[in-house]
Amino acid sequence: MAQGNVRNLTGGNGGKLLPSGVNFIGDFEAIQFTQDSQIHSYTGNINESDASFSGLNVPAGFTMFGRTSQIQLSAGSAIVYHYSG
């Protein structure tokens, strides 16, 4: 694994706290939910089917890996980790 990939997966590029109700747009590598949360909207490469993340309940401590360009929570909070390709 390249050194850059290890840095990305360990949070070495920093991140931001995502409270509920805030629409985050950026280039993120992972999302770690710090509270029980509900996803309002999501855009990324995790789900390429017709299914939707809207309304999905996510437990505290769960981490979603994958390139994310937009996420908004209806409830809870998360840390979004920056991607640096």
N, CA, C and O atoms as a Maestro MAE file, in Angstrom:
{
 s_m_m2io_version
 :::
 2.0.0
}

f_m_ct {
 s_m_title
 :::
 protein
 m_atom[340] {
  # First column is atom index #
  i_m_mmod_type
  r_m_x_coord
  r_m_y_coord
  r_m_z_coord
  i_m_residue_number
  s_m_chain_name
  s_m_pdb_residue_name
  s_m_pdb_atom_name
  i_m_atomic_number
  :::
  1 25 0.846 -1.166 0.000 1 A "MET " " N  " 7
  2 3 0.000 0.000 0.000 1 A "MET " " CA " 6
  3 2 0.898 1.238 0.000 1 A "MET " " C  " 6
  4 15 1.859 1.312 0.766 1 A "MET " " O  " 8
  5 25 0.589 2.188 -0.843 2 A "ALA " " N  " 7
  6 3 1.385 3.405 -0.937 2 A "ALA " " CA " 6
  7 2 1.258 4.233 0.328 2 A "ALA " " C  " 6
  8 15 0.235 4.190 1.011 2 A "ALA " " O  " 8
  9 25 2.308 4.990 0.636 3 A "GLN " " N  " 7
  10 3 2.325 5.808 1.849 3 A "GLN " " CA " 6
  11 2 1.164 6.801 1.867 3 A "GLN " " C  " 6
  12 15 0.586 7.043 2.927 3 A "GLN " " O  " 8
  13 25 0.808 7.382 0.715 4 A "GLY " " N  " 7
  14 3 -0.311 8.328 0.642 4 A "GLY " " CA " 6
  15 2 -1.615 7.689 1.054 4 A "GLY " " C  " 6
  16 15 -2.422 8.321 1.737 4 A "GLY " " O  " 8
  17 25 -1.846 6.425 0.647 5 A "ASN " " N  " 7
  18 3 -3.078 5.732 1.017 5 A "ASN " " CA " 6
  19 2 -3.151 5.476 2.509 5 A "ASN " " C  " 6
  20 15 -4.219 5.607 3.108 5 A "ASN " " O  " 8
  21 25 -2.025 5.110 3.124 6 A "VAL " " N  " 7
  22 3 -1.996 4.895 4.571 6 A "VAL " " CA " 6
  23 2 -2.330 6.200 5.279 6 A "VAL " " C  " 6
  24 15 -3.107 6.206 6.234 6 A "VAL " " O  " 8
  25 25 -1.756 7.292 4.823 7 A "ARG " " N  " 7
  26 3 -2.031 8.605 5.409 7 A "ARG " " CA " 6
  27 2 -3.523 8.931 5.321 7 A "ARG " " C  " 6
  28 15 -4.108 9.393 6.301 7 A "ARG " " O  " 8
  29 25 -4.138 8.700 4.176 8 A "ASN " " N  " 7
  30 3 -5.568 8.964 4.009 8 A "ASN " " CA " 6
  31 2 -6.396 8.146 4.995 8 A "ASN " " C  " 6
  32 15 -7.277 8.687 5.663 8 A "ASN " " O  " 8
  33 25 -6.118 6.846 5.090 9 A "LEU " " N  " 7
  34 3 -6.936 5.951 5.901 9 A "LEU " " CA " 6
  35 2 -6.727 6.125 7.399 9 A "LEU " " C  " 6
  36 15 -7.510 5.601 8.191 9 A "LEU " " O  " 8
  37 25 -5.691 6.847 7.802 10 A "THR " " N  " 7
  38 3 -5.457 7.072 9.223 10 A "THR " " CA " 6
  39 2 -5.797 8.498 9.640 10 A "THR " " C  " 6
  40 15 -5.458 8.911 10.749 10 A "THR " " O  " 8
  41 25 -6.460 9.256 8.771 11 A "GLY " " N  " 7
  42 3 -6.884 10.607 9.114 11 A "GLY " " CA " 6
  43 2 -5.788 11.640 9.012 11 A "GLY " " C  " 6
  44 15 -5.953 12.757 9.502 11 A "GLY " " O  " 8
  45 25 -4.665 11.301 8.386 12 A "GLY " " N  " 7
  46 3 -3.526 12.205 8.301 12 A "GLY " " CA " 6
  47 2 -3.788 13.477 7.512 12 A "GLY " " C  " 6
  48 15 -3.026 14.437 7.627 12 A "GLY " " O  " 8
  49 25 -4.845 13.504 6.715 13 A "ASN " " N  " 7
  50 3 -5.193 14.696 5.952 13 A "ASN " " CA " 6
  51 2 -6.207 15.572 6.674 13 A "ASN " " C  " 6
  52 15 -6.691 16.560 6.122 13 A "ASN " " O  " 8
  53 25 -6.527 15.203 7.913 14 A "GLY " " N  " 7
  54 3 -7.461 16.005 8.704 14 A "GLY " " CA " 6
  55 2 -8.907 15.700 8.383 14 A "GLY " " C  " 6
  56 15 -9.218 14.856 7.542 14 A "GLY " " O  " 8
  57 25 -9.768 16.397 9.064 15 A "GLY " " N  " 7
  58 3 -11.193 16.191 8.866 15 A "GLY " " CA " 6
  59 2 -11.981 17.332 9.467 15 A "GLY " " C  " 6
  60 15 -11.419 18.323 9.932 15 A "GLY " " O  " 8
  61 25 -13.299 17.177 9.450 16 A "LYS " " N  " 7
  62 3 -14.200 18.182 10.002 16 A "LYS " " CA " 6
  63 2 -15.318 17.476 10.759 16 A "LYS " " C  " 6
  64 15 -15.729 16.371 10.405 16 A "LYS " " O  " 8
  65 25 -15.800 18.136 11.805 17 A "LEU " " N  " 7
  66 3 -16.958 17.633 12.531 17 A "LEU " " CA " 6
  67 2 -18.206 18.027 11.763 17 A "LEU " " C  " 6
  68 15 -18.397 19.199 11.436 17 A "LEU " " O  " 8
  69 25 -19.039 17.071 11.481 18 A "LEU " " N  " 7
  70 3 -20.269 17.284 10.730 18 A "LEU " " CA " 6
  71 2 -21.463 17.202 11.678 18 A "LEU " " C  " 6
  72 15 -21.847 16.103 12.077 18 A "LEU " " O  " 8
  73 25 -22.060 18.338 12.049 19 A "PRO " " N  " 7
  74 3 -23.275 18.297 12.869 19 A "PRO " " CA " 6
  75 2 -24.495 18.042 11.985 19 A "PRO " " C  " 6
  76 15 -24.411 18.163 10.763 19 A "PRO " " O  " 8
  77 25 -25.607 17.697 12.585 20 A "SER " " N  " 7
  78 3 -26.817 17.472 11.793 20 A "SER " " CA " 6
  79 2 -27.294 18.790 11.186 20 A "SER " " C  " 6
  80 15 -27.100 19.863 11.757 20 A "SER " " O  " 8
  81 25 -27.918 18.684 10.022 21 A "GLY " " N  " 7
  82 3 -28.493 19.837 9.348 21 A "GLY " " CA " 6
  83 2 -27.542 20.608 8.452 21 A "GLY " " C  " 6
  84 15 -27.979 21.503 7.728 21 A "GLY " " O  " 8
  85 25 -26.252 20.287 8.476 22 A "VAL " " N  " 7
  86 3 -25.269 20.998 7.657 22 A "VAL " " CA " 6
  87 2 -24.957 20.156 6.415 22 A "VAL " " C  " 6
  88 15 -24.635 18.973 6.528 22 A "VAL " " O  " 8
  89 25 -25.052 20.762 5.249 23 A "ASN " " N  " 7
  90 3 -24.741 20.081 4.003 23 A "ASN " " CA " 6
  91 2 -23.250 20.242 3.723 23 A "ASN " " C  " 6
  92 15 -22.791 21.349 3.441 23 A "ASN " " O  " 8
  93 25 -22.483 19.144 3.798 24 A "PHE " " N  " 7
  94 3 -21.037 19.189 3.559 24 A "PHE " " CA " 6
  95 2 -20.761 18.766 2.125 24 A "PHE " " C  " 6
  96 15 -21.219 17.717 1.671 24 A "PHE " " O  " 8
  97 25 -20.012 19.589 1.426 25 A "ILE " " N  " 7
  98 3 -19.579 19.281 0.072 25 A "ILE " " CA " 6
  99 2 -18.058 19.332 0.064 25 A "ILE " " C  " 6
  100 15 -17.465 20.307 0.526 25 A "ILE " " O  " 8
  101 25 -17.427 18.294 -0.456 26 A "GLY " " N  " 7
  102 3 -15.968 18.233 -0.486 26 A "GLY " " CA " 6
  103 2 -15.533 16.897 -1.056 26 A "GLY " " C  " 6
  104 15 -16.293 16.232 -1.760 26 A "GLY " " O  " 8
  105 25 -14.324 16.516 -0.754 27 A "ASP " " N  " 7
  106 3 -13.771 15.243 -1.208 27 A "ASP " " CA " 6
  107 2 -13.299 14.497 0.032 27 A "ASP " " C  " 6
  108 15 -12.245 14.805 0.588 27 A "ASP " " O  " 8
  109 25 -14.081 13.519 0.458 28 A "PHE " " N  " 7
  110 3 -13.832 12.821 1.712 28 A "PHE " " CA " 6
  111 2 -13.561 11.340 1.465 28 A "PHE " " C  " 6
  112 15 -14.099 10.750 0.528 28 A "PHE " " O  " 8
  113 25 -12.724 10.746 2.313 29 A "GLU " " N  " 7
  114 3 -12.321 9.348 2.194 29 A "GLU " " CA " 6
  115 2 -13.107 8.442 3.127 29 A "GLU " " C  " 6
  116 15 -13.338 7.276 2.808 29 A "GLU " " O  " 8
  117 25 -13.524 8.969 4.285 30 A "ALA " " N  " 7
  118 3 -14.225 8.159 5.275 30 A "ALA " " CA " 6
  119 2 -15.111 9.060 6.134 30 A "ALA " " C  " 6
  120 15 -14.852 10.255 6.277 30 A "ALA " " O  " 8
  121 25 -16.156 8.465 6.700 31 A "ILE " " N  " 7
  122 3 -17.072 9.165 7.602 31 A "ILE " " CA " 6
  123 2 -17.225 8.302 8.846 31 A "ILE " " C  " 6
  124 15 -17.648 7.150 8.761 31 A "ILE " " O  " 8
  125 25 -16.883 8.857 9.992 32 A "GLN " " N  " 7
  126 3 -17.012 8.139 11.266 32 A "GLN " " CA " 6
  127 2 -18.123 8.807 12.068 32 A "GLN " " C  " 6
  128 15 -18.046 9.995 12.384 32 A "GLN " " O  " 8
  129 25 -19.148 8.038 12.391 33 A "PHE " " N  " 7
  130 3 -20.310 8.569 13.102 33 A "PHE " " CA " 6
  131 2 -20.029 8.587 14.601 33 A "PHE " " C  " 6
  132 15 -19.759 7.548 15.204 33 A "PHE " " O  " 8
  133 25 -20.095 9.779 15.195 34 A "THR " " N  " 7
  134 3 -19.771 9.952 16.611 34 A "THR " " CA " 6
  135 2 -20.992 9.824 17.509 34 A "THR " " C  " 6
  136 15 -20.855 9.683 18.724 34 A "THR " " O  " 8
  137 25 -22.176 9.871 16.929 35 A "GLN " " N  " 7
  138 3 -23.439 9.667 17.630 35 A "GLN " " CA " 6
  139 2 -24.331 8.817 16.740 35 A "GLN " " C  " 6
  140 15 -24.098 8.718 15.536 35 A "GLN " " O  " 8
  141 25 -25.367 8.194 17.338 36 A "ASP " " N  " 7
  142 3 -26.374 7.560 16.498 36 A "ASP " " CA " 6
  143 2 -26.883 8.634 15.551 36 A "ASP " " C  " 6
  144 15 -27.240 9.727 15.992 36 A "ASP " " O  " 8
  145 25 -26.922 8.340 14.252 37 A "SER " " N  " 7
  146 3 -27.201 9.365 13.251 37 A "SER " " CA " 6
  147 2 -28.193 8.861 12.219 37 A "SER " " C  " 6
  148 15 -28.445 7.663 12.095 37 A "SER " " O  " 8
  149 25 -28.749 9.816 11.481 38 A "GLN " " N  " 7
  150 3 -29.597 9.493 10.345 38 A "GLN " " CA " 6
  151 2 -29.112 10.314 9.154 38 A "GLN " " C  " 6
  152 15 -28.942 11.529 9.254 38 A "GLN " " O  " 8
  153 25 -28.891 9.639 8.029 39 A "ILE " " N  " 7
  154 3 -28.430 10.310 6.822 39 A "ILE " " CA " 6
  155 2 -29.614 10.936 6.100 39 A "ILE " " C  " 6
  156 15 -30.610 10.267 5.824 39 A "ILE " " O  " 8
  157 25 -29.498 12.220 5.797 40 A "HIS " " N  " 7
  158 3 -30.525 12.932 5.035 40 A "HIS " " CA " 6
  159 2 -30.252 12.787 3.531 40 A "HIS " " C  " 6
  160 15 -31.151 12.472 2.751 40 A "HIS " " O  " 8
  161 25 -28.982 13.026 3.139 41 A "SER " " N  " 7
  162 3 -28.605 12.871 1.733 41 A "SER " " CA " 6
  163 2 -27.135 12.491 1.637 41 A "SER " " C  " 6
  164 15 -26.337 12.816 2.516 41 A "SER " " O  " 8
  165 25 -26.791 11.798 0.558 42 A "TYR " " N  " 7
  166 3 -25.430 11.299 0.366 42 A "TYR " " CA " 6
  167 2 -25.131 11.193 -1.125 42 A "TYR " " C  " 6
  168 15 -25.970 10.743 -1.905 42 A "TYR " " O  " 8
  169 25 -23.923 11.615 -1.513 43 A "THR " " N  " 7
  170 3 -23.437 11.411 -2.872 43 A "THR " " CA " 6
  171 2 -22.011 10.880 -2.770 43 A "THR " " C  " 6
  172 15 -21.164 11.499 -2.126 43 A "THR " " O  " 8
  173 25 -21.741 9.751 -3.395 44 A "GLY " " N  " 7
  174 3 -20.410 9.165 -3.341 44 A "GLY " " CA " 6
  175 2 -20.349 7.898 -4.159 44 A "GLY " " C  " 6
  176 15 -21.268 7.596 -4.920 44 A "GLY " " O  " 8
  177 25 -19.258 7.147 -4.006 45 A "ASN " " N  " 7
  178 3 -19.063 5.955 -4.825 45 A "ASN " " CA " 6
  179 2 -19.429 4.659 -4.105 45 A "ASN " " C  " 6
  180 15 -19.158 3.578 -4.628 45 A "ASN " " O  " 8
  181 25 -20.028 4.736 -2.942 46 A "ILE " " N  " 7
  182 3 -20.374 3.520 -2.209 46 A "ILE " " CA " 6
  183 2 -21.554 2.800 -2.846 46 A "ILE " " C  " 6
  184 15 -21.536 1.577 -2.979 46 A "ILE " " O  " 8
  185 25 -22.558 3.534 -3.231 47 A "ASN " " N  " 7
  186 3 -23.781 2.921 -3.726 47 A "ASN " " CA " 6
  187 2 -24.004 3.306 -5.177 47 A "ASN " " C  " 6
  188 15 -24.333 4.454 -5.476 47 A "ASN " " O  " 8
  189 25 -23.829 2.363 -6.067 48 A "GLU " " N  " 7
  190 3 -24.017 2.630 -7.494 48 A "GLU " " CA " 6
  191 2 -25.377 2.113 -7.989 48 A "GLU " " C  " 6
  192 15 -25.634 2.127 -9.193 48 A "GLU " " O  " 8
  193 25 -26.237 1.664 -7.090 49 A "SER " " N  " 7
  194 3 -27.536 1.123 -7.497 49 A "SER " " CA " 6
  195 2 -28.619 2.184 -7.340 49 A "SER " " C  " 6
  196 15 -28.318 3.357 -7.120 49 A "SER " " O  " 8
  197 25 -29.870 1.773 -7.453 50 A "ASP " " N  " 7
  198 3 -31.000 2.691 -7.316 50 A "ASP " " CA " 6
  199 2 -31.397 2.912 -5.859 50 A "ASP " " C  " 6
  200 15 -32.268 3.734 -5.578 50 A "ASP " " O  " 8
  201 25 -30.769 2.187 -4.923 51 A "ALA " " N  " 7
  202 3 -31.094 2.335 -3.506 51 A "ALA " " CA " 6
  203 2 -30.647 3.716 -3.025 51 A "ALA " " C  " 6
  204 15 -29.792 4.353 -3.639 51 A "ALA " " O  " 8
  205 25 -31.229 4.161 -1.934 52 A "SER " " N  " 7
  206 3 -30.918 5.491 -1.415 52 A "SER " " CA " 6
  207 2 -30.434 5.405 0.024 52 A "SER " " C  " 6
  208 15 -30.891 4.560 0.793 52 A "SER " " O  " 8
  209 25 -29.509 6.281 0.379 53 A "PHE " " N  " 7
  210 3 -29.064 6.384 1.761 53 A "PHE " " CA " 6
  211 2 -29.996 7.280 2.571 53 A "PHE " " C  " 6
  212 15 -29.895 7.321 3.798 53 A "PHE " " O  " 8
  213 25 -30.892 7.990 1.915 54 A "SER " " N  " 7
  214 3 -31.791 8.925 2.597 54 A "SER " " CA " 6
  215 2 -32.650 8.186 3.627 54 A "SER " " C  " 6
  216 15 -33.346 7.224 3.300 54 A "SER " " O  " 8
  217 25 -32.585 8.654 4.872 55 A "GLY " " N  " 7
  218 3 -33.356 8.033 5.951 55 A "GLY " " CA " 6
  219 2 -32.652 6.876 6.636 55 A "GLY " " C  " 6
  220 15 -33.204 6.285 7.564 55 A "GLY " " O  " 8
  221 25 -31.433 6.536 6.196 56 A "LEU " " N  " 7
  222 3 -30.695 5.418 6.786 56 A "LEU " " CA " 6
  223 2 -30.207 5.775 8.187 56 A "LEU " " C  " 6
  224 15 -29.569 6.811 8.373 56 A "LEU " " O  " 8
  225 25 -30.498 4.931 9.168 57 A "ASN " " N  " 7
  226 3 -30.014 5.111 10.536 57 A "ASN " " CA " 6
  227 2 -28.666 4.409 10.679 57 A "ASN " " C  " 6
  228 15 -28.502 3.262 10.262 57 A "ASN " " O  " 8
  229 25 -27.702 5.117 11.276 58 A "VAL " " N  " 7
  230 3 -26.336 4.622 11.409 58 A "VAL " " CA " 6
  231 2 -25.948 4.695 12.888 58 A "VAL " " C  " 6
  232 15 -26.131 5.741 13.511 58 A "VAL " " O  " 8
  233 25 -25.418 3.609 13.467 59 A "PRO " " N  " 7
  234 3 -25.063 3.632 14.892 59 A "PRO " " CA " 6
  235 2 -23.766 4.407 15.161 59 A "PRO " " C  " 6
  236 15 -22.898 4.507 14.294 59 A "PRO " " O  " 8
  237 25 -23.656 4.938 16.350 60 A "ALA " " N  " 7
  238 3 -22.419 5.606 16.776 60 A "ALA " " CA " 6
  239 2 -21.266 4.623 16.681 60 A "ALA " " C  " 6
  240 15 -21.420 3.448 17.012 60 A "ALA " " O  " 8
  241 25 -20.119 5.096 16.231 61 A "GLY " " N  " 7
  242 3 -18.939 4.249 16.105 61 A "GLY " " CA " 6
  243 2 -18.767 3.621 14.743 61 A "GLY " " C  " 6
  244 15 -17.691 3.108 14.437 61 A "GLY " " O  " 8
  245 25 -19.800 3.645 13.910 62 A "PHE " " N  " 7
  246 3 -19.719 3.061 12.577 62 A "PHE " " CA " 6
  247 2 -18.900 3.971 11.666 62 A "PHE " " C  " 6
  248 15 -19.040 5.192 11.725 62 A "PHE " " O  " 8
  249 25 -18.046 3.384 10.821 63 A "THR " " N  " 7
  250 3 -17.265 4.159 9.860 63 A "THR " " CA " 6
  251 2 -17.587 3.680 8.457 63 A "THR " " C  " 6
  252 15 -17.547 2.484 8.170 63 A "THR " " O  " 8
  253 25 -17.907 4.630 7.584 64 A "MET " " N  " 7
  254 3 -18.186 4.373 6.179 64 A "MET " " CA " 6
  255 2 -16.948 4.766 5.385 64 A "MET " " C  " 6
  256 15 -16.506 5.912 5.468 64 A "MET " " O  " 8
  257 25 -16.380 3.839 4.619 65 A "PHE " " N  " 7
  258 3 -15.213 4.121 3.791 65 A "PHE " " CA " 6
  259 2 -15.642 4.251 2.339 65 A "PHE " " C  " 6
  260 15 -16.530 3.528 1.885 65 A "PHE " " O  " 8
  261 25 -15.028 5.152 1.618 66 A "GLY " " N  " 7
  262 3 -15.329 5.356 0.208 66 A "GLY " " CA " 6
  263 2 -15.304 6.840 -0.111 66 A "GLY " " C  " 6
  264 15 -15.440 7.674 0.784 66 A "GLY " " O  " 8
  265 25 -15.132 7.170 -1.378 67 A "ARG " " N  " 7
  266 3 -15.094 8.574 -1.784 67 A "ARG " " CA " 6
  267 2 -16.487 9.172 -1.659 67 A "ARG " " C  " 6
  268 15 -17.455 8.650 -2.211 67 A "ARG " " O  " 8
  269 25 -16.571 10.258 -0.936 68 A "THR " " N  " 7
  270 3 -17.830 10.964 -0.707 68 A "THR " " CA " 6
  271 2 -17.659 12.405 -1.148 68 A "THR " " C  " 6
  272 15 -16.666 13.050 -0.812 68 A "THR " " O  " 8
  273 25 -18.636 12.913 -1.906 69 A "SER " " N  " 7
  274 3 -18.568 14.312 -2.344 69 A "SER " " CA " 6
  275 2 -19.604 15.184 -1.647 69 A "SER " " C  " 6
  276 15 -19.495 16.410 -1.666 69 A "SER " " O  " 8
  277 25 -20.619 14.558 -1.024 70 A "GLN " " N  " 7
  278 3 -21.654 15.329 -0.326 70 A "GLN " " CA " 6
  279 2 -22.330 14.441 0.702 70 A "GLN " " C  " 6
  280 15 -22.632 13.280 0.429 70 A "GLN " " O  " 8
  281 25 -22.570 15.001 1.903 71 A "ILE " " N  " 7
  282 3 -23.353 14.295 2.916 71 A "ILE " " CA " 6
  283 2 -24.036 15.316 3.818 71 A "ILE " " C  " 6
  284 15 -23.473 16.361 4.143 71 A "ILE " " O  " 8
  285 25 -25.259 14.987 4.212 72 A "GLN " " N  " 7
  286 3 -26.003 15.788 5.177 72 A "GLN " " CA " 6
  287 2 -26.726 14.829 6.111 72 A "GLN " " C  " 6
  288 15 -27.323 13.851 5.663 72 A "GLN " " O  " 8
  289 25 -26.672 15.110 7.413 73 A "LEU " " N  " 7
  290 3 -27.335 14.290 8.415 73 A "LEU " " CA " 6
  291 2 -28.625 14.961 8.880 73 A "LEU " " C  " 6
  292 15 -28.678 16.182 9.024 73 A "LEU " " O  " 8
  293 25 -29.664 14.157 9.114 74 A "SER " " N  " 7
  294 3 -30.905 14.647 9.719 74 A "SER " " CA " 6
  295 2 -30.771 14.700 11.235 74 A "SER " " C  " 6
  296 15 -31.388 15.538 11.894 74 A "SER " " O  " 8
  297 25 -29.961 13.800 11.779 75 A "ALA " " N  " 7
  298 3 -29.745 13.718 13.225 75 A "ALA " " CA " 6
  299 2 -28.366 13.148 13.482 75 A "ALA " " C  " 6
  300 15 -27.816 12.428 12.648 75 A "ALA " " O  " 8
  301 25 -27.799 13.477 14.655 76 A "GLY " " N  " 7
  302 3 -26.507 12.940 15.050 76 A "GLY " " CA " 6
  303 2 -25.350 13.789 14.569 76 A "GLY " " C  " 6
  304 15 -25.527 14.950 14.199 76 A "GLY " " O  " 8
  305 25 -24.156 13.200 14.578 77 A "SER " " N  " 7
  306 3 -22.953 13.898 14.118 77 A "SER " " CA " 6
  307 2 -21.923 12.879 13.641 77 A "SER " " C  " 6
  308 15 -22.010 11.689 13.943 77 A "SER " " O  " 8
  309 25 -20.953 13.378 12.891 78 A "ALA " " N  " 7
  310 3 -19.909 12.512 12.336 78 A "ALA " " CA " 6
  311 2 -18.652 13.333 12.092 78 A "ALA " " C  " 6
  312 15 -18.692 14.563 12.072 78 A "ALA " " O  " 8
  313 25 -17.547 12.641 11.909 79 A "ILE " " N  " 7
  314 3 -16.315 13.274 11.460 79 A "ILE " " CA " 6
  315 2 -16.090 12.819 10.028 79 A "ILE " " C  " 6
  316 15 -16.085 11.622 9.741 79 A "ILE " " O  " 8
  317 25 -15.901 13.789 9.125 80 A "VAL " " N  " 7
  318 3 -15.590 13.461 7.736 80 A "VAL " " CA " 6
  319 2 -14.087 13.674 7.548 80 A "VAL " " C  " 6
  320 15 -13.549 14.717 7.916 80 A "VAL " " O  " 8
  321 25 -13.422 12.680 6.974 81 A "TYR " " N  " 7
  322 3 -11.971 12.707 6.783 81 A "TYR " " CA " 6
  323 2 -11.644 13.070 5.339 81 A "TYR " " C  " 6
  324 15 -12.148 12.449 4.402 81 A "TYR " " O  " 8
  325 25 -10.795 14.082 5.171 82 A "HIS " " N  " 7
  326 3 -10.420 14.584 3.846 82 A "HIS " " CA " 6
  327 2 -9.667 13.547 3.032 82 A "HIS " " C  " 6
  328 15 -8.879 12.767 3.567 82 A "HIS " " O  " 8
  329 25 -9.920 13.551 1.735 83 A "TYR " " N  " 7
  330 3 -9.190 12.713 0.799 83 A "TYR " " CA " 6
  331 2 -8.111 13.566 0.131 83 A "TYR " " C  " 6
  332 15 -8.339 14.735 -0.179 83 A "TYR " " O  " 8
  333 25 -6.959 12.983 -0.083 84 A "SER " " N  " 7
  334 3 -5.898 13.665 -0.814 84 A "SER " " CA " 6
  335 2 -5.253 12.632 -1.729 84 A "SER " " C  " 6
  336 15 -4.425 11.828 -1.300 84 A "SER " " O  " 8
  337 25 -5.649 12.669 -2.991 85 A "GLY " " N  " 7
  338 3 -5.181 11.690 -3.958 85 A "GLY " " CA " 6
  339 2 -3.828 11.984 -4.381 85 A "GLY " " C  " 6
  340 15 -3.266 11.258 -5.201 85 A "GLY " " O  " 8
  :::
 }
 m_bond[339] {
  # First column is bond index #
  i_m_from
  i_m_to
  i_m_order
  :::
  1 1 2 1
  2 2 3 1
  3 3 4 2
  4 3 5 1
  5 5 6 1
  6 6 7 1
  7 7 8 2
  8 7 9 1
  9 9 10 1
  10 10 11 1
  11 11 12 2
  12 11 13 1
  13 13 14 1
  14 14 15 1
  15 15 16 2
  16 15 17 1
  17 17 18 1
  18 18 19 1
  19 19 20 2
  20 19 21 1
  21 21 22 1
  22 22 23 1
  23 23 24 2
  24 23 25 1
  25 25 26 1
  26 26 27 1
  27 27 28 2
  28 27 29 1
  29 29 30 1
  30 30 31 1
  31 31 32 2
  32 31 33 1
  33 33 34 1
  34 34 35 1
  35 35 36 2
  36 35 37 1
  37 37 38 1
  38 38 39 1
  39 39 40 2
  40 39 41 1
  41 41 42 1
  42 42 43 1
  43 43 44 2
  44 43 45 1
  45 45 46 1
  46 46 47 1
  47 47 48 2
  48 47 49 1
  49 49 50 1
  50 50 51 1
  51 51 52 2
  52 51 53 1
  53 53 54 1
  54 54 55 1
  55 55 56 2
  56 55 57 1
  57 57 58 1
  58 58 59 1
  59 59 60 2
  60 59 61 1
  61 61 62 1
  62 62 63 1
  63 63 64 2
  64 63 65 1
  65 65 66 1
  66 66 67 1
  67 67 68 2
  68 67 69 1
  69 69 70 1
  70 70 71 1
  71 71 72 2
  72 71 73 1
  73 73 74 1
  74 74 75 1
  75 75 76 2
  76 75 77 1
  77 77 78 1
  78 78 79 1
  79 79 80 2
  80 79 81 1
  81 81 82 1
  82 82 83 1
  83 83 84 2
  84 83 85 1
  85 85 86 1
  86 86 87 1
  87 87 88 2
  88 87 89 1
  89 89 90 1
  90 90 91 1
  91 91 92 2
  92 91 93 1
  93 93 94 1
  94 94 95 1
  95 95 96 2
  96 95 97 1
  97 97 98 1
  98 98 99 1
  99 99 100 2
  100 99 101 1
  101 101 102 1
  102 102 103 1
  103 103 104 2
  104 103 105 1
  105 105 106 1
  106 106 107 1
  107 107 108 2
  108 107 109 1
  109 109 110 1
  110 110 111 1
  111 111 112 2
  112 111 113 1
  113 113 114 1
  114 114 115 1
  115 115 116 2
  116 115 117 1
  117 117 118 1
  118 118 119 1
  119 119 120 2
  120 119 121 1
  121 121 122 1
  122 122 123 1
  123 123 124 2
  124 123 125 1
  125 125 126 1
  126 126 127 1
  127 127 128 2
  128 127 129 1
  129 129 130 1
  130 130 131 1
  131 131 132 2
  132 131 133 1
  133 133 134 1
  134 134 135 1
  135 135 136 2
  136 135 137 1
  137 137 138 1
  138 138 139 1
  139 139 140 2
  140 139 141 1
  141 141 142 1
  142 142 143 1
  143 143 144 2
  144 143 145 1
  145 145 146 1
  146 146 147 1
  147 147 148 2
  148 147 149 1
  149 149 150 1
  150 150 151 1
  151 151 152 2
  152 151 153 1
  153 153 154 1
  154 154 155 1
  155 155 156 2
  156 155 157 1
  157 157 158 1
  158 158 159 1
  159 159 160 2
  160 159 161 1
  161 161 162 1
  162 162 163 1
  163 163 164 2
  164 163 165 1
  165 165 166 1
  166 166 167 1
  167 167 168 2
  168 167 169 1
  169 169 170 1
  170 170 171 1
  171 171 172 2
  172 171 173 1
  173 173 174 1
  174 174 175 1
  175 175 176 2
  176 175 177 1
  177 177 178 1
  178 178 179 1
  179 179 180 2
  180 179 181 1
  181 181 182 1
  182 182 183 1
  183 183 184 2
  184 183 185 1
  185 185 186 1
  186 186 187 1
  187 187 188 2
  188 187 189 1
  189 189 190 1
  190 190 191 1
  191 191 192 2
  192 191 193 1
  193 193 194 1
  194 194 195 1
  195 195 196 2
  196 195 197 1
  197 197 198 1
  198 198 199 1
  199 199 200 2
  200 199 201 1
  201 201 202 1
  202 202 203 1
  203 203 204 2
  204 203 205 1
  205 205 206 1
  206 206 207 1
  207 207 208 2
  208 207 209 1
  209 209 210 1
  210 210 211 1
  211 211 212 2
  212 211 213 1
  213 213 214 1
  214 214 215 1
  215 215 216 2
  216 215 217 1
  217 217 218 1
  218 218 219 1
  219 219 220 2
  220 219 221 1
  221 221 222 1
  222 222 223 1
  223 223 224 2
  224 223 225 1
  225 225 226 1
  226 226 227 1
  227 227 228 2
  228 227 229 1
  229 229 230 1
  230 230 231 1
  231 231 232 2
  232 231 233 1
  233 233 234 1
  234 234 235 1
  235 235 236 2
  236 235 237 1
  237 237 238 1
  238 238 239 1
  239 239 240 2
  240 239 241 1
  241 241 242 1
  242 242 243 1
  243 243 244 2
  244 243 245 1
  245 245 246 1
  246 246 247 1
  247 247 248 2
  248 247 249 1
  249 249 250 1
  250 250 251 1
  251 251 252 2
  252 251 253 1
  253 253 254 1
  254 254 255 1
  255 255 256 2
  256 255 257 1
  257 257 258 1
  258 258 259 1
  259 259 260 2
  260 259 261 1
  261 261 262 1
  262 262 263 1
  263 263 264 2
  264 263 265 1
  265 265 266 1
  266 266 267 1
  267 267 268 2
  268 267 269 1
  269 269 270 1
  270 270 271 1
  271 271 272 2
  272 271 273 1
  273 273 274 1
  274 274 275 1
  275 275 276 2
  276 275 277 1
  277 277 278 1
  278 278 279 1
  279 279 280 2
  280 279 281 1
  281 281 282 1
  282 282 283 1
  283 283 284 2
  284 283 285 1
  285 285 286 1
  286 286 287 1
  287 287 288 2
  288 287 289 1
  289 289 290 1
  290 290 291 1
  291 291 292 2
  292 291 293 1
  293 293 294 1
  294 294 295 1
  295 295 296 2
  296 295 297 1
  297 297 298 1
  298 298 299 1
  299 299 300 2
  300 299 301 1
  301 301 302 1
  302 302 303 1
  303 303 304 2
  304 303 305 1
  305 305 306 1
  306 306 307 1
  307 307 308 2
  308 307 309 1
  309 309 310 1
  310 310 311 1
  311 311 312 2
  312 311 313 1
  313 313 314 1
  314 314 315 1
  315 315 316 2
  316 315 317 1
  317 317 318 1
  318 318 319 1
  319 319 320 2
  320 319 321 1
  321 321 322 1
  322 322 323 1
  323 323 324 2
  324 323 325 1
  325 325 326 1
  326 326 327 1
  327 327 328 2
  328 327 329 1
  329 329 330 1
  330 330 331 1
  331 331 332 2
  332 331 333 1
  333 333 334 1
  334 334 335 1
  335 335 336 2
  336 335 337 1
  337 337 338 1
  338 338 339 1
  339 339 340 2
  :::
 }
}
